[in-house]
Amino acid sequence: MKVENTQVQMRKGILEFCILNIISRGEVYASDMLMELTSAKIMVVEGTLYPLLTRLRKAGLVDYKWVESTSGPPRKYYKLTDNGKDFLSKLDATWGELMNSTNKIISSKDAKSKTRKK
């Protein structure tokens, strides 16, 4: 088993949550999402992002508008719908619970290993 495979799966598991958080800050262009995700080391490519954005739109969580660009074709800017805001709020609560649970398990492991070393 390769650690890289598990790392990729962990990143994929939180990708939708991260994208919704980025969009929740205001209207955003897809390439800006890609840059932010990449800079946060959540590697994603256009071939992953655009189908996910389409799925989120079809689910009624995000919407978009076309904005004319002075340097090329019009751009799609994404925003959360009211349903998307509610959905993200629930994911935020779940994320908090998962972080707490995970931290308990990790800190318990760390405490036990320190006790064994004494």
PyMOL CGO cylinders between C-alpha atoms (Angstrom):
from pymol import cmd
from pymol.cgo import CYLINDER

trace = [
    CYLINDER, 0.00, 0.00, 0.00, 1.38, 3.41, -0.97, 0.3, 1, 1, 1, 1, 1, 1,
    CYLINDER, 1.38, 3.41, -0.97, 0.96, 6.38, 1.34, 0.3, 1, 1, 1, 1, 1, 1,
    CYLINDER, 0.96, 6.38, 1.34, 0.50, 8.66, -1.69, 0.3, 1, 1, 1, 1, 1, 1,
    CYLINDER, 0.50, 8.66, -1.69, -2.71, 6.85, -2.64, 0.3, 1, 1, 1, 1, 1, 1,
    CYLINDER, -2.71, 6.85, -2.64, -4.18, 7.41, 0.81, 0.3, 1, 1, 1, 1, 1, 1,
    CYLINDER, -4.18, 7.41, 0.81, -3.09, 11.04, 0.78, 0.3, 1, 1, 1, 1, 1, 1,
    CYLINDER, -3.09, 11.04, 0.78, -4.83, 11.58, -2.57, 0.3, 1, 1, 1, 1, 1, 1,
    CYLINDER, -4.83, 11.58, -2.57, -8.02, 9.97, -1.25, 0.3, 1, 1, 1, 1, 1, 1,
    CYLINDER, -8.02, 9.97, -1.25, -7.96, 12.17, 1.85, 0.3, 1, 1, 1, 1, 1, 1,
    CYLINDER, -7.96, 12.17, 1.85, -7.63, 15.29, -0.30, 0.3, 1, 1, 1, 1, 1, 1,
    CYLINDER, -7.63, 15.29, -0.30, -10.41, 14.17, -2.64, 0.3, 1, 1, 1, 1, 1, 1,
    CYLINDER, -10.41, 14.17, -2.64, -12.64, 13.55, 0.35, 0.3, 1, 1, 1, 1, 1, 1,
    CYLINDER, -12.64, 13.55, 0.35, -12.55, 17.20, 1.38, 0.3, 1, 1, 1, 1, 1, 1,
    CYLINDER, -12.55, 17.20, 1.38, -12.43, 18.78, -2.06, 0.3, 1, 1, 1, 1, 1, 1,
    CYLINDER, -12.43, 18.78, -2.06, -16.16, 19.56, -2.29, 0.3, 1, 1, 1, 1, 1, 1,
    CYLINDER, -16.16, 19.56, -2.29, -16.09, 21.06, 1.21, 0.3, 1, 1, 1, 1, 1, 1,
    CYLINDER, -16.09, 21.06, 1.21, -13.11, 23.25, 0.32, 0.3, 1, 1, 1, 1, 1, 1,
    CYLINDER, -13.11, 23.25, 0.32, -14.68, 24.41, -2.95, 0.3, 1, 1, 1, 1, 1, 1,
    CYLINDER, -14.68, 24.41, -2.95, -17.92, 25.37, -1.21, 0.3, 1, 1, 1, 1, 1, 1,
    CYLINDER, -17.92, 25.37, -1.21, -15.91, 27.30, 1.38, 0.3, 1, 1, 1, 1, 1, 1,
    CYLINDER, -15.91, 27.30, 1.38, -14.03, 29.20, -1.32, 0.3, 1, 1, 1, 1, 1, 1,
    CYLINDER, -14.03, 29.20, -1.32, -17.26, 30.07, -3.12, 0.3, 1, 1, 1, 1, 1, 1,
    CYLINDER, -17.26, 30.07, -3.12, -18.92, 31.12, 0.15, 0.3, 1, 1, 1, 1, 1, 1,
    CYLINDER, -18.92, 31.12, 0.15, -16.58, 34.12, 0.38, 0.3, 1, 1, 1, 1, 1, 1,
    CYLINDER, -16.58, 34.12, 0.38, -18.09, 35.69, -2.74, 0.3, 1, 1, 1, 1, 1, 1,
    CYLINDER, -18.09, 35.69, -2.74, -18.37, 35.24, -6.48, 0.3, 1, 1, 1, 1, 1, 1,
    CYLINDER, -18.37, 35.24, -6.48, -15.31, 33.42, -7.75, 0.3, 1, 1, 1, 1, 1, 1,
    CYLINDER, -15.31, 33.42, -7.75, -13.87, 32.40, -11.08, 0.3, 1, 1, 1, 1, 1, 1,
    CYLINDER, -13.87, 32.40, -11.08, -12.90, 28.73, -11.54, 0.3, 1, 1, 1, 1, 1, 1,
    CYLINDER, -12.90, 28.73, -11.54, -9.23, 29.44, -12.26, 0.3, 1, 1, 1, 1, 1, 1,
    CYLINDER, -9.23, 29.44, -12.26, -9.01, 31.38, -8.97, 0.3, 1, 1, 1, 1, 1, 1,
    CYLINDER, -9.01, 31.38, -8.97, -10.40, 28.31, -7.19, 0.3, 1, 1, 1, 1, 1, 1,
    CYLINDER, -10.40, 28.31, -7.19, -7.76, 26.17, -8.88, 0.3, 1, 1, 1, 1, 1, 1,
    CYLINDER, -7.76, 26.17, -8.88, -4.97, 28.51, -7.76, 0.3, 1, 1, 1, 1, 1, 1,
    CYLINDER, -4.97, 28.51, -7.76, -6.19, 28.59, -4.16, 0.3, 1, 1, 1, 1, 1, 1,
    CYLINDER, -6.19, 28.59, -4.16, -6.63, 24.82, -3.97, 0.3, 1, 1, 1, 1, 1, 1,
    CYLINDER, -6.63, 24.82, -3.97, -3.20, 24.25, -5.49, 0.3, 1, 1, 1, 1, 1, 1,
    CYLINDER, -3.20, 24.25, -5.49, -1.52, 26.74, -3.16, 0.3, 1, 1, 1, 1, 1, 1,
    CYLINDER, -1.52, 26.74, -3.16, -3.16, 24.91, -0.23, 0.3, 1, 1, 1, 1, 1, 1,
    CYLINDER, -3.16, 24.91, -0.23, -1.65, 21.67, -1.58, 0.3, 1, 1, 1, 1, 1, 1,
    CYLINDER, -1.65, 21.67, -1.58, -5.02, 20.22, -2.48, 0.3, 1, 1, 1, 1, 1, 1,
    CYLINDER, -5.02, 20.22, -2.48, -3.96, 19.28, -5.97, 0.3, 1, 1, 1, 1, 1, 1,
    CYLINDER, -3.96, 19.28, -5.97, -6.79, 19.47, -8.43, 0.3, 1, 1, 1, 1, 1, 1,
    CYLINDER, -6.79, 19.47, -8.43, -6.97, 19.86, -12.19, 0.3, 1, 1, 1, 1, 1, 1,
    CYLINDER, -6.97, 19.86, -12.19, -9.60, 21.44, -14.43, 0.3, 1, 1, 1, 1, 1, 1,
    CYLINDER, -9.60, 21.44, -14.43, -10.81, 17.98, -15.40, 0.3, 1, 1, 1, 1, 1, 1,
    CYLINDER, -10.81, 17.98, -15.40, -11.74, 17.40, -11.75, 0.3, 1, 1, 1, 1, 1, 1,
    CYLINDER, -11.74, 17.40, -11.75, -13.00, 20.88, -10.86, 0.3, 1, 1, 1, 1, 1, 1,
    CYLINDER, -13.00, 20.88, -10.86, -15.43, 21.55, -13.71, 0.3, 1, 1, 1, 1, 1, 1,
    CYLINDER, -15.43, 21.55, -13.71, -17.43, 18.31, -13.37, 0.3, 1, 1, 1, 1, 1, 1,
    CYLINDER, -17.43, 18.31, -13.37, -17.63, 18.91, -9.62, 0.3, 1, 1, 1, 1, 1, 1,
    CYLINDER, -17.63, 18.91, -9.62, -18.90, 22.47, -10.16, 0.3, 1, 1, 1, 1, 1, 1,
    CYLINDER, -18.90, 22.47, -10.16, -21.48, 21.13, -12.63, 0.3, 1, 1, 1, 1, 1, 1,
    CYLINDER, -21.48, 21.13, -12.63, -22.62, 18.53, -10.08, 0.3, 1, 1, 1, 1, 1, 1,
    CYLINDER, -22.62, 18.53, -10.08, -22.90, 21.22, -7.36, 0.3, 1, 1, 1, 1, 1, 1,
    CYLINDER, -22.90, 21.22, -7.36, -24.93, 23.41, -9.73, 0.3, 1, 1, 1, 1, 1, 1,
    CYLINDER, -24.93, 23.41, -9.73, -27.27, 20.55, -10.67, 0.3, 1, 1, 1, 1, 1, 1,
    CYLINDER, -27.27, 20.55, -10.67, -27.74, 19.87, -6.95, 0.3, 1, 1, 1, 1, 1, 1,
    CYLINDER, -27.74, 19.87, -6.95, -28.82, 23.49, -6.48, 0.3, 1, 1, 1, 1, 1, 1,
    CYLINDER, -28.82, 23.49, -6.48, -25.88, 24.36, -4.22, 0.3, 1, 1, 1, 1, 1, 1,
    CYLINDER, -25.88, 24.36, -4.22, -24.10, 26.80, -6.52, 0.3, 1, 1, 1, 1, 1, 1,
    CYLINDER, -24.10, 26.80, -6.52, -25.09, 29.03, -9.38, 0.3, 1, 1, 1, 1, 1, 1,
    CYLINDER, -25.09, 29.03, -9.38, -23.08, 31.11, -11.79, 0.3, 1, 1, 1, 1, 1, 1,
    CYLINDER, -23.08, 31.11, -11.79, -23.28, 34.20, -13.91, 0.3, 1, 1, 1, 1, 1, 1,
    CYLINDER, -23.28, 34.20, -13.91, -21.44, 35.16, -17.05, 0.3, 1, 1, 1, 1, 1, 1,
    CYLINDER, -21.44, 35.16, -17.05, -19.30, 38.30, -16.86, 0.3, 1, 1, 1, 1, 1, 1,
    CYLINDER, -19.30, 38.30, -16.86, -17.77, 39.92, -19.93, 0.3, 1, 1, 1, 1, 1, 1,
    CYLINDER, -17.77, 39.92, -19.93, -14.00, 40.06, -19.91, 0.3, 1, 1, 1, 1, 1, 1,
    CYLINDER, -14.00, 40.06, -19.91, -11.82, 42.74, -21.46, 0.3, 1, 1, 1, 1, 1, 1,
    CYLINDER, -11.82, 42.74, -21.46, -9.06, 40.19, -22.10, 0.3, 1, 1, 1, 1, 1, 1,
    CYLINDER, -9.06, 40.19, -22.10, -10.94, 37.34, -23.74, 0.3, 1, 1, 1, 1, 1, 1,
    CYLINDER, -10.94, 37.34, -23.74, -14.19, 35.40, -23.65, 0.3, 1, 1, 1, 1, 1, 1,
    CYLINDER, -14.19, 35.40, -23.65, -16.82, 35.89, -20.93, 0.3, 1, 1, 1, 1, 1, 1,
    CYLINDER, -16.82, 35.89, -20.93, -16.08, 34.27, -17.57, 0.3, 1, 1, 1, 1, 1, 1,
    CYLINDER, -16.08, 34.27, -17.57, -18.31, 32.18, -15.32, 0.3, 1, 1, 1, 1, 1, 1,
    CYLINDER, -18.31, 32.18, -15.32, -18.37, 33.41, -11.73, 0.3, 1, 1, 1, 1, 1, 1,
    CYLINDER, -18.37, 33.41, -11.73, -19.75, 30.99, -9.16, 0.3, 1, 1, 1, 1, 1, 1,
    CYLINDER, -19.75, 30.99, -9.16, -21.71, 31.80, -6.01, 0.3, 1, 1, 1, 1, 1, 1,
    CYLINDER, -21.71, 31.80, -6.01, -23.53, 29.79, -3.35, 0.3, 1, 1, 1, 1, 1, 1,
    CYLINDER, -23.53, 29.79, -3.35, -27.29, 29.52, -3.46, 0.3, 1, 1, 1, 1, 1, 1,
    CYLINDER, -27.29, 29.52, -3.46, -29.34, 29.67, -0.27, 0.3, 1, 1, 1, 1, 1, 1,
    CYLINDER, -29.34, 29.67, -0.27, -29.45, 25.86, -0.35, 0.3, 1, 1, 1, 1, 1, 1,
    CYLINDER, -29.45, 25.86, -0.35, -25.68, 25.86, -0.76, 0.3, 1, 1, 1, 1, 1, 1,
    CYLINDER, -25.68, 25.86, -0.76, -25.27, 28.08, 2.30, 0.3, 1, 1, 1, 1, 1, 1,
    CYLINDER, -25.27, 28.08, 2.30, -27.41, 25.71, 4.38, 0.3, 1, 1, 1, 1, 1, 1,
    CYLINDER, -27.41, 25.71, 4.38, -25.55, 22.70, 3.02, 0.3, 1, 1, 1, 1, 1, 1,
    CYLINDER, -25.55, 22.70, 3.02, -22.17, 24.27, 3.82, 0.3, 1, 1, 1, 1, 1, 1,
    CYLINDER, -22.17, 24.27, 3.82, -23.33, 25.15, 7.32, 0.3, 1, 1, 1, 1, 1, 1,
    CYLINDER, -23.33, 25.15, 7.32, -24.08, 21.46, 7.94, 0.3, 1, 1, 1, 1, 1, 1,
    CYLINDER, -24.08, 21.46, 7.94, -20.73, 20.45, 6.48, 0.3, 1, 1, 1, 1, 1, 1,
    CYLINDER, -20.73, 20.45, 6.48, -19.00, 22.98, 8.74, 0.3, 1, 1, 1, 1, 1, 1,
    CYLINDER, -19.00, 22.98, 8.74, -20.62, 21.32, 11.77, 0.3, 1, 1, 1, 1, 1, 1,
    CYLINDER, -20.62, 21.32, 11.77, -19.57, 17.88, 10.54, 0.3, 1, 1, 1, 1, 1, 1,
    CYLINDER, -19.57, 17.88, 10.54, -16.02, 19.10, 9.89, 0.3, 1, 1, 1, 1, 1, 1,
    CYLINDER, -16.02, 19.10, 9.89, -15.80, 20.42, 13.46, 0.3, 1, 1, 1, 1, 1, 1,
    CYLINDER, -15.80, 20.42, 13.46, -16.99, 17.09, 14.84, 0.3, 1, 1, 1, 1, 1, 1,
    CYLINDER, -16.99, 17.09, 14.84, -14.53, 15.15, 12.68, 0.3, 1, 1, 1, 1, 1, 1,
    CYLINDER, -14.53, 15.15, 12.68, -11.64, 17.38, 13.72, 0.3, 1, 1, 1, 1, 1, 1,
    CYLINDER, -11.64, 17.38, 13.72, -12.49, 16.94, 17.39, 0.3, 1, 1, 1, 1, 1, 1,
    CYLINDER, -12.49, 16.94, 17.39, -12.86, 13.18, 17.06, 0.3, 1, 1, 1, 1, 1, 1,
    CYLINDER, -12.86, 13.18, 17.06, -9.67, 12.83, 15.06, 0.3, 1, 1, 1, 1, 1, 1,
    CYLINDER, -9.67, 12.83, 15.06, -7.73, 15.01, 17.47, 0.3, 1, 1, 1, 1, 1, 1,
    CYLINDER, -7.73, 15.01, 17.47, -8.96, 12.91, 20.41, 0.3, 1, 1, 1, 1, 1, 1,
    CYLINDER, -8.96, 12.91, 20.41, -7.73, 9.75, 18.74, 0.3, 1, 1, 1, 1, 1, 1,
    CYLINDER, -7.73, 9.75, 18.74, -4.39, 11.26, 17.74, 0.3, 1, 1, 1, 1, 1, 1,
    CYLINDER, -4.39, 11.26, 17.74, -3.75, 12.86, 21.13, 0.3, 1, 1, 1, 1, 1, 1,
    CYLINDER, -3.75, 12.86, 21.13, -4.70, 9.61, 22.87, 0.3, 1, 1, 1, 1, 1, 1,
    CYLINDER, -4.70, 9.61, 22.87, -2.13, 7.79, 20.72, 0.3, 1, 1, 1, 1, 1, 1,
    CYLINDER, -2.13, 7.79, 20.72, 0.49, 10.42, 21.52, 0.3, 1, 1, 1, 1, 1, 1,
    CYLINDER, 0.49, 10.42, 21.52, -0.27, 10.25, 25.27, 0.3, 1, 1, 1, 1, 1, 1,
    CYLINDER, -0.27, 10.25, 25.27, 0.00, 6.44, 25.28, 0.3, 1, 1, 1, 1, 1, 1,
    CYLINDER, 0.00, 6.44, 25.28, 3.30, 6.44, 23.42, 0.3, 1, 1, 1, 1, 1, 1,
    CYLINDER, 3.30, 6.44, 23.42, 4.73, 9.00, 25.89, 0.3, 1, 1, 1, 1, 1, 1,
    CYLINDER, 4.73, 9.00, 25.89, 3.57, 6.85, 28.82, 0.3, 1, 1, 1, 1, 1, 1,
    CYLINDER, 3.57, 6.85, 28.82, 5.25, 3.77, 27.34, 0.3, 1, 1, 1, 1, 1, 1,
    CYLINDER, 5.25, 3.77, 27.34, 8.55, 5.61, 26.89, 0.3, 1, 1, 1, 1, 1, 1,
    CYLINDER, 8.55, 5.61, 26.89, 8.79, 6.46, 30.62, 0.3, 1, 1, 1, 1, 1, 1,
]
cmd.load_cgo(trace, "trace")
